[in-house]
């Protein structure tokens, strides 16, 4: 039997799930915009995804550098 997750682990899981939901929503929006030929909206969504992914990469760099 697995031991229960700590509060910190539960927060991490919640954050990762929220982050991935946000990324998936944006990729779905990007797909729809591209398929509908809404290039301005597609560009906007792509920029939002870049911001999210840059933030993730930066936080991973910070975590790796602190260990």
C-alpha positions as CSV (number, residue, x, y, z in Angstrom):
1,X,0.0,0.0,0.0
2,X,1.3,3.5,-0.9
3,X,1.8,6.0,1.8
4,X,-0.4,9.1,1.6
5,X,1.0,12.2,-0.2
6,X,2.3,15.0,2.0
7,X,0.7,18.4,1.8
8,X,3.7,19.6,-0.3
9,X,3.4,16.7,-2.7
10,X,-0.4,17.4,-3.0
11,X,0.3,21.0,-3.8
12,X,2.9,20.0,-6.5
13,X,0.4,17.6,-8.1
14,X,-2.3,20.2,-8.1
15,X,0.0,22.8,-9.6
16,X,1.2,20.3,-12.4
17,X,-2.4,19.3,-13.2
18,X,-3.5,23.0,-13.4
19,X,-0.5,23.9,-15.5
20,X,-1.1,21.0,-17.9
21,X,-4.8,21.9,-18.2
22,X,-3.9,25.4,-19.0
23,X,-1.4,24.2,-21.7
24,X,-4.0,21.8,-23.2
25,X,-6.7,24.5,-23.3
26,X,-4.3,26.8,-25.2
27,X,-3.2,24.0,-27.6
28,X,-6.8,23.2,-28.3
29,X,-7.6,26.9,-28.9
30,X,-4.5,27.1,-31.2
31,X,-5.7,24.1,-33.2
32,X,-9.2,25.5,-33.6
33,X,-7.9,29.0,-34.6
34,X,-5.6,27.4,-37.2
35,X,-8.3,25.2,-38.6
36,X,-10.7,28.1,-38.8
37,X,-8.1,30.3,-40.5
38,X,-8.2,32.8,-37.6
39,X,-4.5,33.7,-37.9
40,X,-4.6,36.7,-35.5
41,X,-6.1,34.6,-32.8
42,X,-3.7,31.7,-33.5
43,X,-0.8,34.1,-33.2
44,X,-2.2,35.4,-29.8
45,X,-2.6,31.9,-28.5
46,X,0.9,30.8,-29.7
47,X,2.3,33.8,-27.8
48,X,0.5,32.8,-24.7
49,X,1.8,29.3,-24.9
50,X,5.4,30.7,-25.4
51,X,5.0,32.7,-22.2
52,X,3.7,29.7,-20.2
53,X,6.5,27.4,-21.5
54,X,9.2,30.0,-20.9
55,X,8.0,30.4,-17.3
56,X,8.1,26.6,-16.9
57,X,11.6,26.4,-18.4
58,X,12.8,29.3,-16.2
59,X,11.4,27.7,-13.0
60,X,13.1,24.4,-13.9
61,X,16.4,26.2,-14.4
62,X,16.0,27.8,-11.0
63,X,15.2,24.5,-9.4
64,X,18.1,22.7,-11.1
65,X,20.5,25.5,-10.1
66,X,19.4,25.4,-6.5
67,X,20.3,21.7,-6.0
